[in-house]
């Protein structure tokens, strides 16, 4: 007697065997008696499989477009200079220049918004001296732009 097989999509991890969202082939009895009633899996129909493939292709296309946009932003920002004139004395700035101020100036000048955690200042602290400072702007996990922040003291 041959056992029939069925494809199911897992809704949770099954210890030491399979991961969530995997599509596996199991016996009909195992699917109907264990996996489906306990909400561990759901049956994958031909229609559902087509939808999953279309979603996967759409996600890949969107990821490719986002990466292309990130490289374009990197190309536009890399090596750009941003100037600040701040109050200070003897080459030292009162208070310092933080990520928020750099991000606001980048947004003002280039129209690109960066979150505070995506702006990396030298020595991981506020800029407190006059001169040129190299600042890294993380666009994505894989792309970053280097800009030069010029600080002068008035």
VMD Tcl script that builds the backbone (N, CA, C; Angstrom):
set m [mol new atoms 462]
animate dup $m
set s [atomselect $m all]
$s set {name element resname resid chain x y z} {
  {N N UNK 1 A 0.839 -1.169 0.000}
  {CA C UNK 1 A 0.000 0.000 0.000}
  {C C UNK 1 A 0.893 1.243 0.000}
  {N N UNK 2 A 0.764 2.057 -0.985}
  {CA C UNK 2 A 1.594 3.241 -1.123}
  {C C UNK 2 A 0.957 4.396 -0.376}
  {N N UNK 3 A 1.791 5.138 0.331}
  {CA C UNK 3 A 1.283 6.310 1.040}
  {C C UNK 3 A 1.364 7.513 0.117}
  {N N UNK 4 A 0.329 8.295 0.131}
  {CA C UNK 4 A 0.337 9.486 -0.709}
  {C C UNK 4 A 1.038 10.625 0.045}
  {N N UNK 5 A 1.598 11.523 -0.721}
  {CA C UNK 5 A 2.350 12.644 -0.165}
  {C C UNK 5 A 1.609 13.948 -0.435}
  {N N UNK 6 A 1.889 14.920 0.398}
  {CA C UNK 6 A 1.265 16.237 0.276}
  {C C UNK 6 A 2.316 17.293 0.621}
  {N N UNK 7 A 2.242 18.439 -0.046}
  {CA C UNK 7 A 3.144 19.551 0.260}
  {C C UNK 7 A 2.474 20.467 1.271}
  {N N UNK 8 A 3.224 20.844 2.305}
  {CA C UNK 8 A 2.721 21.758 3.321}
  {C C UNK 8 A 3.744 22.861 3.555}
  {N N UNK 9 A 3.232 24.022 3.944}
  {CA C UNK 9 A 4.087 25.154 4.326}
  {C C UNK 9 A 4.071 25.238 5.848}
  {N N UNK 10 A 5.248 25.246 6.456}
  {CA C UNK 10 A 5.334 25.253 7.910}
  {C C UNK 10 A 5.031 26.636 8.470}
  {N N UNK 11 A 4.247 26.674 9.528}
  {CA C UNK 11 A 3.884 27.928 10.181}
  {C C UNK 11 A 4.733 28.188 11.421}
  {N N UNK 12 A 5.563 27.228 11.782}
  {CA C UNK 12 A 6.479 27.389 12.918}
  {C C UNK 12 A 7.645 26.430 12.738}
  {N N UNK 13 A 8.729 26.670 13.481}
  {CA C UNK 13 A 9.879 25.770 13.443}
  {C C UNK 13 A 9.489 24.439 14.061}
  {N N UNK 14 A 10.004 23.372 13.491}
  {CA C UNK 14 A 9.841 22.048 14.083}
  {C C UNK 14 A 11.241 21.605 14.472}
  {N N UNK 15 A 11.439 21.423 15.765}
  {CA C UNK 15 A 12.762 21.250 16.358}
  {C C UNK 15 A 13.617 20.231 15.607}
  {N N UNK 16 A 14.826 20.651 15.286}
  {CA C UNK 16 A 15.876 19.825 14.688}
  {C C UNK 16 A 15.493 19.236 13.335}
  {N N UNK 17 A 14.444 19.752 12.714}
  {CA C UNK 17 A 14.043 19.180 11.437}
  {C C UNK 17 A 13.845 20.234 10.358}
  {N N UNK 18 A 12.887 21.148 10.568}
  {CA C UNK 18 A 12.530 22.107 9.537}
  {C C UNK 18 A 12.386 23.498 10.127}
  {N N UNK 19 A 12.454 24.484 9.242}
  {CA C UNK 19 A 12.318 25.886 9.633}
  {C C UNK 19 A 10.969 26.439 9.176}
  {N N UNK 20 A 10.550 27.479 9.872}
  {CA C UNK 20 A 9.304 28.170 9.543}
  {C C UNK 20 A 9.359 28.654 8.091}
  {N N UNK 21 A 8.229 28.586 7.395}
  {CA C UNK 21 A 7.995 29.003 6.018}
  {C C UNK 21 A 8.580 28.050 4.977}
  {N N UNK 22 A 9.232 26.969 5.404}
  {CA C UNK 22 A 9.711 25.984 4.439}
  {C C UNK 22 A 8.521 25.227 3.870}
  {N N UNK 23 A 8.663 24.764 2.643}
  {CA C UNK 23 A 7.654 23.897 2.041}
  {C C UNK 23 A 8.257 22.507 2.015}
  {N N UNK 24 A 7.566 21.588 2.663}
  {CA C UNK 24 A 8.080 20.216 2.760}
  {C C UNK 24 A 7.025 19.247 2.253}
  {N N UNK 25 A 7.490 18.062 1.897}
  {CA C UNK 25 A 6.587 17.009 1.457}
  {C C UNK 25 A 6.494 15.974 2.571}
  {N N UNK 26 A 5.294 15.737 3.045}
  {CA C UNK 26 A 5.053 14.773 4.118}
  {C C UNK 26 A 3.912 13.859 3.702}
  {N N UNK 27 A 3.739 12.792 4.447}
  {CA C UNK 27 A 2.632 11.887 4.144}
  {C C UNK 27 A 1.312 12.588 4.459}
  {N N UNK 28 A 0.291 12.201 3.762}
  {CA C UNK 28 A -1.030 12.787 3.958}
  {C C UNK 28 A -1.491 12.589 5.395}
  {N N UNK 29 A -1.216 11.405 5.941}
  {CA C UNK 29 A -1.642 11.109 7.313}
  {C C UNK 29 A -0.972 12.048 8.306}
  {N N UNK 30 A 0.333 12.268 8.157}
  {CA C UNK 30 A 1.042 13.160 9.074}
  {C C UNK 30 A 0.500 14.583 8.969}
  {N N UNK 31 A 0.228 15.031 7.756}
  {CA C UNK 31 A -0.299 16.379 7.569}
  {C C UNK 31 A -1.693 16.513 8.171}
  {N N UNK 32 A -2.571 15.580 7.863}
  {CA C UNK 32 A -3.966 15.669 8.304}
  {C C UNK 32 A -4.144 15.409 9.800}
  {N N UNK 33 A -3.317 14.548 10.380}
  {CA C UNK 33 A -3.493 14.164 11.784}
  {C C UNK 33 A -2.659 14.978 12.762}
  {N N UNK 34 A -1.523 15.546 12.305}
  {CA C UNK 34 A -0.628 16.229 13.236}
  {C C UNK 34 A -0.382 17.687 12.871}
  {N N UNK 35 A 0.164 17.910 11.705}
  {CA C UNK 35 A 0.646 19.251 11.360}
  {C C UNK 35 A -0.474 20.280 11.174}
  {N N UNK 36 A -1.480 19.953 10.401}
  {CA C UNK 36 A -2.541 20.920 10.110}
  {C C UNK 36 A -3.445 21.173 11.320}
  {N N UNK 37 A -3.921 20.148 12.048}
  {CA C UNK 37 A -4.791 20.417 13.210}
  {C C UNK 37 A -4.119 21.214 14.322}
  {N N UNK 38 A -2.800 21.081 14.474}
  {CA C UNK 38 A -2.092 21.804 15.538}
  {C C UNK 38 A -1.527 23.135 15.048}
  {N N UNK 39 A -1.980 23.602 13.889}
  {CA C UNK 39 A -1.536 24.871 13.303}
  {C C UNK 39 A -0.019 24.954 13.155}
  {N N UNK 40 A 0.601 23.822 12.855}
  {CA C UNK 40 A 2.040 23.791 12.612}
  {C C UNK 40 A 2.338 23.974 11.124}
  {N N UNK 41 A 1.336 23.698 10.279}
  {CA C UNK 41 A 1.520 23.795 8.832}
  {C C UNK 41 A 0.171 23.999 8.162}
  {N N UNK 42 A 0.244 24.416 6.894}
  {CA C UNK 42 A -0.981 24.473 6.095}
  {C C UNK 42 A -0.665 23.926 4.713}
  {N N UNK 43 A -1.691 23.378 4.106}
  {CA C UNK 43 A -1.505 22.733 2.809}
  {C C UNK 43 A -1.184 23.771 1.741}
  {N N UNK 44 A -0.283 23.390 0.843}
  {CA C UNK 44 A 0.101 24.272 -0.255}
  {C C UNK 44 A -0.605 23.787 -1.507}
  {N N UNK 45 A -1.498 24.593 -2.011}
  {CA C UNK 45 A -2.204 24.262 -3.247}
  {C C UNK 45 A -1.405 24.819 -4.418}
  {N N UNK 46 A -1.772 24.424 -5.608}
  {CA C UNK 46 A -1.088 24.912 -6.810}
  {C C UNK 46 A -1.244 26.429 -6.921}
  {N N UNK 47 A -2.432 26.927 -6.573}
  {CA C UNK 47 A -2.673 28.373 -6.617}
  {C C UNK 47 A -1.786 29.107 -5.610}
  {N N UNK 48 A -1.693 28.559 -4.412}
  {CA C UNK 48 A -0.847 29.155 -3.362}
  {C C UNK 48 A 0.625 29.130 -3.774}
  {N N UNK 49 A 1.062 28.055 -4.414}
  {CA C UNK 49 A 2.458 27.931 -4.856}
  {C C UNK 49 A 2.774 28.988 -5.914}
  {N N UNK 50 A 1.850 29.220 -6.850}
  {CA C UNK 50 A 2.045 30.265 -7.865}
  {C C UNK 50 A 2.138 31.640 -7.216}
  {N N UNK 51 A 1.282 31.903 -6.230}
  {CA C UNK 51 A 1.288 33.186 -5.533}
  {C C UNK 51 A 2.604 33.379 -4.788}
  {N N UNK 52 A 3.108 32.329 -4.151}
  {CA C UNK 52 A 4.372 32.422 -3.417}
  {C C UNK 52 A 5.534 32.714 -4.364}
  {N N UNK 53 A 5.537 32.070 -5.537}
  {CA C UNK 53 A 6.592 32.320 -6.522}
  {C C UNK 53 A 6.518 33.756 -7.039}
  {N N UNK 54 A 5.311 34.262 -7.274}
  {CA C UNK 54 A 5.143 35.638 -7.735}
  {C C UNK 54 A 5.605 36.622 -6.655}
  {N N UNK 55 A 5.261 36.341 -5.392}
  {CA C UNK 55 A 5.692 37.205 -4.282}
  {C C UNK 55 A 7.211 37.211 -4.166}
  {N N UNK 56 A 7.818 36.045 -4.328}
  {CA C UNK 56 A 9.278 35.939 -4.234}
  {C C UNK 56 A 9.939 36.743 -5.350}
  {N N UNK 57 A 9.407 36.635 -6.565}
  {CA C UNK 57 A 9.973 37.382 -7.693}
  {C C UNK 57 A 9.809 38.889 -7.475}
  {N N UNK 58 A 8.628 39.304 -6.979}
  {CA C UNK 58 A 8.389 40.726 -6.719}
  {C C UNK 58 A 9.345 41.243 -5.644}
  {N N UNK 59 A 9.575 40.452 -4.599}
  {CA C UNK 59 A 10.490 40.855 -3.533}
  {C C UNK 59 A 11.918 40.982 -4.066}
  {N N UNK 60 A 12.331 40.059 -4.936}
  {CA C UNK 60 A 13.669 40.140 -5.519}
  {C C UNK 60 A 13.807 41.387 -6.396}
  {N N UNK 61 A 12.771 41.697 -7.174}
  {CA C UNK 61 A 12.804 42.891 -8.022}
  {C C UNK 61 A 12.898 44.161 -7.180}
  {N N UNK 62 A 12.105 44.219 -6.106}
  {CA C UNK 62 A 12.137 45.386 -5.226}
  {C C UNK 62 A 13.503 45.525 -4.554}
  {N N UNK 63 A 14.102 44.416 -4.140}
  {CA C UNK 63 A 15.423 44.461 -3.512}
  {C C UNK 63 A 16.468 44.967 -4.508}
  {N N UNK 64 A 16.361 44.518 -5.761}
  {CA C UNK 64 A 17.305 44.966 -6.781}
  {C C UNK 64 A 17.159 46.466 -7.022}
  {N N UNK 65 A 15.923 46.951 -7.078}
  {CA C UNK 65 A 15.678 48.379 -7.297}
  {C C UNK 65 A 16.221 49.196 -6.119}
  {N N UNK 66 A 15.970 48.726 -4.882}
  {CA C UNK 66 A 16.483 49.440 -3.706}
  {C C UNK 66 A 18.004 49.491 -3.714}
  {N N UNK 67 A 18.649 48.405 -4.125}
  {CA C UNK 67 A 20.111 48.382 -4.169}
  {C C UNK 67 A 20.635 49.343 -5.235}
  {N N UNK 68 A 19.977 49.377 -6.389}
  {CA C UNK 68 A 20.382 50.321 -7.437}
  {C C UNK 68 A 20.230 51.758 -6.953}
  {N N UNK 69 A 19.144 52.046 -6.249}
  {CA C UNK 69 A 18.934 53.390 -5.712}
  {C C UNK 69 A 19.993 53.722 -4.670}
  {N N UNK 70 A 20.362 52.742 -3.853}
  {CA C UNK 70 A 21.388 52.968 -2.829}
  {C C UNK 70 A 22.730 53.284 -3.480}
  {N N UNK 71 A 23.076 52.569 -4.538}
  {CA C UNK 71 A 24.341 52.850 -5.226}
  {C C UNK 71 A 24.316 54.223 -5.885}
  {N N UNK 72 A 23.160 54.635 -6.387}
  {CA C UNK 72 A 23.031 55.971 -6.984}
  {C C UNK 72 A 23.218 57.058 -5.915}
  {N N UNK 73 A 22.601 56.858 -4.754}
  {CA C UNK 73 A 22.772 57.804 -3.646}
  {C C UNK 73 A 24.235 57.851 -3.216}
  {N N UNK 74 A 24.868 56.677 -3.118}
  {CA C UNK 74 A 26.274 56.624 -2.727}
  {C C UNK 74 A 27.138 57.396 -3.727}
  {N N UNK 75 A 26.873 57.193 -5.017}
  {CA C UNK 75 A 27.651 57.876 -6.053}
  {C C UNK 75 A 27.480 59.390 -5.941}
  {N N UNK 76 A 26.251 59.855 -5.650}
  {CA C UNK 76 A 25.992 61.291 -5.550}
  {C C UNK 76 A 26.607 61.916 -4.297}
  {N N UNK 77 A 26.658 61.177 -3.198}
  {CA C UNK 77 A 27.135 61.747 -1.937}
  {C C UNK 77 A 28.636 61.585 -1.710}
  {N N UNK 78 A 29.228 60.531 -2.252}
  {CA C UNK 78 A 30.626 60.224 -1.966}
  {C C UNK 78 A 31.539 61.406 -2.278}
  {N N UNK 79 A 32.312 61.832 -1.283}
  {CA C UNK 79 A 33.289 62.904 -1.459}
  {C C UNK 79 A 32.720 64.308 -1.351}
  {N N UNK 80 A 31.432 64.455 -1.144}
  {CA C UNK 80 A 30.830 65.787 -1.022}
  {C C UNK 80 A 31.291 66.459 0.272}
  {N N UNK 81 A 31.237 67.774 0.269}
  {CA C UNK 81 A 31.652 68.555 1.434}
  {C C UNK 81 A 30.452 69.309 1.998}
  {N N UNK 82 A 30.396 69.353 3.314}
  {CA C UNK 82 A 29.365 70.110 4.013}
  {C C UNK 82 A 30.072 71.034 4.991}
  {N N UNK 83 A 29.720 72.310 4.956}
  {CA C UNK 83 A 30.397 73.291 5.805}
  {C C UNK 83 A 29.499 73.731 6.954}
  {N N UNK 84 A 30.111 73.868 8.123}
  {CA C UNK 84 A 29.435 74.374 9.317}
  {C C UNK 84 A 30.274 75.503 9.891}
  {N N UNK 85 A 29.631 76.580 10.311}
  {CA C UNK 85 A 30.291 77.649 11.045}
  {C C UNK 85 A 29.639 77.700 12.416}
  {N N UNK 86 A 30.413 77.372 13.442}
  {CA C UNK 86 A 29.876 77.256 14.789}
  {C C UNK 86 A 30.624 78.156 15.753}
  {N N UNK 87 A 30.001 78.429 16.878}
  {CA C UNK 87 A 30.641 79.256 17.902}
  {C C UNK 87 A 31.670 78.422 18.647}
  {N N UNK 88 A 32.795 79.079 18.954}
  {CA C UNK 88 A 33.843 78.394 19.687}
  {C C UNK 88 A 34.999 79.324 19.980}
  {N N UNK 89 A 36.081 78.730 20.487}
  {CA C UNK 89 A 37.249 79.514 20.858}
  {C C UNK 89 A 38.480 78.628 20.719}
  {N N UNK 90 A 39.552 79.186 20.148}
  {CA C UNK 90 A 40.824 78.486 19.984}
  {C C UNK 90 A 40.678 77.142 19.263}
  {N N UNK 91 A 39.852 77.099 18.228}
  {CA C UNK 91 A 39.692 75.873 17.449}
  {C C UNK 91 A 38.794 74.831 18.077}
  {N N UNK 92 A 38.221 75.133 19.228}
  {CA C UNK 92 A 37.301 74.200 19.898}
  {C C UNK 92 A 35.880 74.735 19.771}
  {N N UNK 93 A 34.939 73.825 19.586}
  {CA C UNK 93 A 33.539 74.197 19.394}
  {C C UNK 93 A 32.800 74.094 20.716}
  {N N UNK 94 A 31.959 75.081 20.972}
  {CA C UNK 94 A 31.117 75.020 22.164}
  {C C UNK 94 A 30.013 73.985 21.931}
  {N N UNK 95 A 29.962 72.970 22.728}
  {CA C UNK 95 A 28.912 71.957 22.635}
  {C C UNK 95 A 29.208 70.817 21.695}
  {N N UNK 96 A 29.711 71.068 20.530}
  {CA C UNK 96 A 30.025 70.010 19.579}
  {C C UNK 96 A 28.977 69.884 18.485}
  {N N UNK 97 A 29.333 69.139 17.464}
  {CA C UNK 97 A 28.469 68.903 16.305}
  {C C UNK 97 A 28.036 67.441 16.345}
  {N N UNK 98 A 26.734 67.192 16.379}
  {CA C UNK 98 A 26.245 65.822 16.521}
  {C C UNK 98 A 25.663 65.274 15.220}
  {N N UNK 99 A 25.237 64.013 15.260}
  {CA C UNK 99 A 24.694 63.326 14.094}
  {C C UNK 99 A 23.436 64.016 13.562}
  {N N UNK 100 A 22.619 64.515 14.472}
  {CA C UNK 100 A 21.367 65.158 14.063}
  {C C UNK 100 A 21.641 66.378 13.183}
  {N N UNK 101 A 22.614 67.194 13.571}
  {CA C UNK 101 A 22.939 68.398 12.798}
  {C C UNK 101 A 23.494 68.025 11.428}
  {N N UNK 102 A 24.344 67.008 11.386}
  {CA C UNK 102 A 24.902 66.559 10.101}
  {C C UNK 102 A 23.779 66.023 9.215}
  {N N UNK 103 A 22.892 65.220 9.791}
  {CA C UNK 103 A 21.772 64.667 9.027}
  {C C UNK 103 A 20.849 65.746 8.494}
  {N N UNK 104 A 20.586 66.769 9.302}
  {CA C UNK 104 A 19.721 67.868 8.866}
  {C C UNK 104 A 20.360 68.624 7.701}
  {N N UNK 105 A 21.676 68.838 7.777}
  {CA C UNK 105 A 22.376 69.555 6.705}
  {C C UNK 105 A 22.413 68.732 5.416}
  {N N UNK 106 A 22.604 67.409 5.533}
  {CA C UNK 106 A 22.582 66.528 4.352}
  {C C UNK 106 A 21.192 66.559 3.729}
  {N N UNK 107 A 20.161 66.509 4.551}
  {CA C UNK 107 A 18.788 66.550 4.051}
  {C C UNK 107 A 18.501 67.881 3.360}
  {N N UNK 108 A 18.994 68.954 3.947}
  {CA C UNK 108 A 18.788 70.296 3.379}
  {C C UNK 108 A 19.507 70.445 2.043}
  {N N UNK 109 A 20.757 69.966 1.976}
  {CA C UNK 109 A 21.580 70.173 0.795}
  {C C UNK 109 A 21.277 69.180 -0.330}
  {N N UNK 110 A 21.038 67.906 0.018}
  {CA C UNK 110 A 20.880 66.872 -0.995}
  {C C UNK 110 A 19.472 66.276 -1.048}
  {N N UNK 111 A 18.641 66.588 -0.058}
  {CA C UNK 111 A 17.283 66.055 -0.042}
  {C C UNK 111 A 17.211 64.574 0.310}
  {N N UNK 112 A 18.208 64.064 1.036}
  {CA C UNK 112 A 18.238 62.658 1.431}
  {C C UNK 112 A 18.226 62.601 2.949}
  {N N UNK 113 A 17.252 61.891 3.509}
  {CA C UNK 113 A 17.102 61.804 4.959}
  {C C UNK 113 A 17.883 60.609 5.500}
  {N N UNK 114 A 18.667 60.840 6.557}
  {CA C UNK 114 A 19.390 59.785 7.250}
  {C C UNK 114 A 18.991 59.786 8.710}
  {N N UNK 115 A 18.774 58.600 9.251}
  {CA C UNK 115 A 18.513 58.469 10.681}
  {C C UNK 115 A 19.822 58.668 11.441}
  {N N UNK 116 A 19.705 59.042 12.699}
  {CA C UNK 116 A 20.871 59.315 13.536}
  {C C UNK 116 A 21.820 58.112 13.596}
  {N N UNK 117 A 21.260 56.900 13.696}
  {CA C UNK 117 A 22.105 55.717 13.829}
  {C C UNK 117 A 22.839 55.363 12.536}
  {N N UNK 118 A 22.454 55.967 11.405}
  {CA C UNK 118 A 23.122 55.705 10.136}
  {C C UNK 118 A 24.216 56.713 9.820}
  {N N UNK 119 A 24.482 57.631 10.741}
  {CA C UNK 119 A 25.538 58.626 10.563}
  {C C UNK 119 A 26.633 58.317 11.576}
  {N N UNK 120 A 27.834 58.030 11.074}
  {CA C UNK 120 A 28.949 57.660 11.953}
  {C C UNK 120 A 29.990 58.777 11.945}
  {N N UNK 121 A 30.117 59.436 13.084}
  {CA C UNK 121 A 31.078 60.520 13.240}
  {C C UNK 121 A 32.441 59.951 13.620}
  {N N UNK 122 A 33.523 60.719 13.407}
  {CA C UNK 122 A 34.846 60.222 13.790}
  {C C UNK 122 A 34.916 59.992 15.297}
  {N N UNK 123 A 35.613 58.968 15.691}
  {CA C UNK 123 A 35.815 58.595 17.102}
  {C C UNK 123 A 34.497 58.311 17.826}
  {N N UNK 124 A 33.411 58.154 17.072}
  {CA C UNK 124 A 32.092 57.817 17.627}
  {C C UNK 124 A 31.597 58.818 18.668}
  {N N UNK 125 A 32.073 60.061 18.575}
  {CA C UNK 125 A 31.631 61.118 19.480}
  {C C UNK 125 A 31.327 62.361 18.662}
  {N N UNK 126 A 30.766 63.362 19.314}
  {CA C UNK 126 A 30.480 64.628 18.646}
  {C C UNK 126 A 31.786 65.239 18.137}
  {N N UNK 127 A 31.678 65.984 17.049}
  {CA C UNK 127 A 32.838 66.713 16.529}
  {C C UNK 127 A 33.003 67.955 17.386}
  {N N UNK 128 A 34.186 68.112 18.009}
  {CA C UNK 128 A 34.396 69.212 18.950}
  {C C UNK 128 A 35.535 70.137 18.554}
  {N N UNK 129 A 36.145 69.891 17.372}
  {CA C UNK 129 A 37.250 70.741 16.929}
  {C C UNK 129 A 36.982 71.240 15.518}
  {N N UNK 130 A 37.625 72.357 15.185}
  {CA C UNK 130 A 37.512 72.911 13.844}
  {C C UNK 130 A 38.374 72.087 12.900}
  {N N UNK 131 A 38.065 72.165 11.608}
  {CA C UNK 131 A 38.834 71.446 10.603}
  {C C UNK 131 A 37.946 70.543 9.768}
  {N N UNK 132 A 38.607 69.625 9.032}
  {CA C UNK 132 A 37.876 68.685 8.185}
  {C C UNK 132 A 37.757 67.349 8.901}
  {N N UNK 133 A 36.578 66.769 8.828}
  {CA C UNK 133 A 36.308 65.495 9.490}
  {C C UNK 133 A 35.604 64.570 8.503}
  {N N UNK 134 A 36.039 63.309 8.451}
  {CA C UNK 134 A 35.431 62.313 7.582}
  {C C UNK 134 A 34.247 61.679 8.305}
  {N N UNK 135 A 33.071 61.728 7.671}
  {CA C UNK 135 A 31.845 61.185 8.259}
  {C C UNK 135 A 31.290 60.131 7.305}
  {N N UNK 136 A 30.862 58.999 7.867}
  {CA C UNK 136 A 30.293 57.910 7.076}
  {C C UNK 136 A 28.771 57.928 7.178}
  {N N UNK 137 A 28.119 57.828 6.030}
  {CA C UNK 137 A 26.663 57.754 5.972}
  {C C UNK 137 A 26.279 56.362 5.475}
  {N N UNK 138 A 25.665 55.567 6.335}
  {CA C UNK 138 A 25.258 54.211 5.968}
  {C C UNK 138 A 23.914 54.268 5.246}
  {N N UNK 139 A 23.940 53.925 3.966}
  {CA C UNK 139 A 22.733 53.960 3.144}
  {C C UNK 139 A 21.965 52.648 3.315}
  {N N UNK 140 A 22.661 51.544 3.126}
  {CA C UNK 140 A 22.133 50.213 3.423}
  {C C UNK 140 A 23.224 49.476 4.169}
  {N N UNK 141 A 22.966 48.218 4.467}
  {CA C UNK 141 A 23.977 47.428 5.174}
  {C C UNK 141 A 25.252 47.291 4.345}
  {N N UNK 142 A 25.099 47.279 3.023}
  {CA C UNK 142 A 26.242 47.055 2.141}
  {C C UNK 142 A 26.800 48.319 1.493}
  {N N UNK 143 A 26.115 49.434 1.589}
  {CA C UNK 143 A 26.585 50.656 0.932}
  {C C UNK 143 A 26.719 51.789 1.932}
  {N N UNK 144 A 27.815 52.518 1.795}
  {CA C UNK 144 A 28.001 53.699 2.622}
  {C C UNK 144 A 28.712 54.771 1.819}
  {N N UNK 145 A 28.426 56.008 2.153}
  {CA C UNK 145 A 29.033 57.149 1.484}
  {C C UNK 145 A 29.916 57.882 2.490}
  {N N UNK 146 A 31.017 58.422 1.997}
  {CA C UNK 146 A 31.929 59.187 2.835}
  {C C UNK 146 A 31.807 60.655 2.437}
  {N N UNK 147 A 31.496 61.487 3.418}
  {CA C UNK 147 A 31.447 62.922 3.164}
  {C C UNK 147 A 32.448 63.617 4.080}
  {N N UNK 148 A 32.820 64.808 3.706}
  {CA C UNK 148 A 33.759 65.584 4.505}
  {C C UNK 148 A 32.986 66.742 5.130}
  {N N UNK 149 A 33.073 66.840 6.447}
  {CA C UNK 149 A 32.429 67.908 7.177}
  {C C UNK 149 A 33.510 68.937 7.544}
  {N N UNK 150 A 33.341 70.140 7.013}
  {CA C UNK 150 A 34.288 71.223 7.300}
  {C C UNK 150 A 33.704 72.110 8.389}
  {N N UNK 151 A 34.413 72.219 9.494}
  {CA C UNK 151 A 33.940 73.011 10.632}
  {C C UNK 151 A 34.862 74.207 10.804}
  {N N UNK 152 A 34.249 75.380 10.830}
  {CA C UNK 152 A 35.011 76.596 11.128}
  {C C UNK 152 A 34.425 77.232 12.393}
  {N N UNK 153 A 35.304 77.923 13.114}
  {CA C UNK 153 A 34.897 78.567 14.366}
  {C C UNK 153 A 34.788 80.059 14.123}
  {N N UNK 154 A 33.673 80.648 14.598}
  {CA C UNK 154 A 33.514 82.105 14.426}
  {C C UNK 154 A 33.902 82.825 15.700}
}
mol reanalyze $m
mol bondsrecalc $m
mol representation Tube
mol addrep $m
